[in-house]
């Protein structure tokens, strides 16, 4: 079945460091791919998405490229801030169904 | 994007009791979803709720345990019945936009003692 695998956390970085959170997927078709973020004590927010191969989603300095050849959708940010500390979820979706990865905790130290 | 509210935001309940969680959206939506997020884990879809029809449950979830109502296009409830400590989780509702993006409510944190 469809599944999403994320790198295990927590990931701890210093402010202004480069961030990569790996995400790979297994899918029977051609899903859309998403990154959601959950800040402490809050609900999930859609961070970015890509709907087809080679699409790049971007938002708030974060980027991820839909790589069909490597079945990946890695999240990157060039310079993280303390306020980026959160849990990041990679997900794939067909129509109204979303399948989530386990989530990766990011901690950014000042 | 839709604005979604949930009530209650948290609750502590005794085993054997039931809790009904409300989800309110600020716009009319066709599909609403209920998810469970167990401690330290990812989200799992419980069911999909369309207005005017029975909810569709995912494998491992049954209507007797998680009855859902969807009386109109802006509101839904999820009841967690006959609770046990294993039901301690965050329960989230979400809605889907026309371009298939899902937006989530803030969640209801349930602790069963």
HADDOCK unambig.tbl for C-alpha pairs under 7 A between the chains (distance, minus, plus):
assign (segid A and resid 42 and name CA) (segid B and resid 106 and name CA) 5.60 0.50 0.50
assign (segid A and resid 43 and name CA) (segid B and resid 104 and name CA) 6.41 0.50 0.50
assign (segid A and resid 43 and name CA) (segid B and resid 105 and name CA) 5.93 0.50 0.50
assign (segid A and resid 43 and name CA) (segid B and resid 106 and name CA) 3.98 0.50 0.50
assign (segid A and resid 43 and name CA) (segid B and resid 107 and name CA) 5.93 0.50 0.50
assign (segid A and resid 44 and name CA) (segid B and resid 104 and name CA) 5.75 0.50 0.50
assign (segid A and resid 45 and name CA) (segid B and resid 103 and name CA) 6.85 0.50 0.50
assign (segid A and resid 45 and name CA) (segid B and resid 104 and name CA) 6.82 0.50 0.50
assign (segid A and resid 46 and name CA) (segid B and resid 103 and name CA) 6.98 0.50 0.50
assign (segid A and resid 95 and name CA) (segid B and resid 100 and name CA) 6.16 0.50 0.50
assign (segid A and resid 96 and name CA) (segid B and resid 100 and name CA) 6.48 0.50 0.50
assign (segid A and resid 100 and name CA) (segid B and resid 42 and name CA) 6.51 0.50 0.50
assign (segid A and resid 100 and name CA) (segid B and resid 43 and name CA) 6.27 0.50 0.50
assign (segid A and resid 101 and name CA) (segid B and resid 42 and name CA) 6.38 0.50 0.50
assign (segid A and resid 102 and name CA) (segid B and resid 41 and name CA) 5.97 0.50 0.50
assign (segid A and resid 102 and name CA) (segid B and resid 42 and name CA) 4.61 0.50 0.50
assign (segid A and resid 103 and name CA) (segid B and resid 42 and name CA) 6.16 0.50 0.50
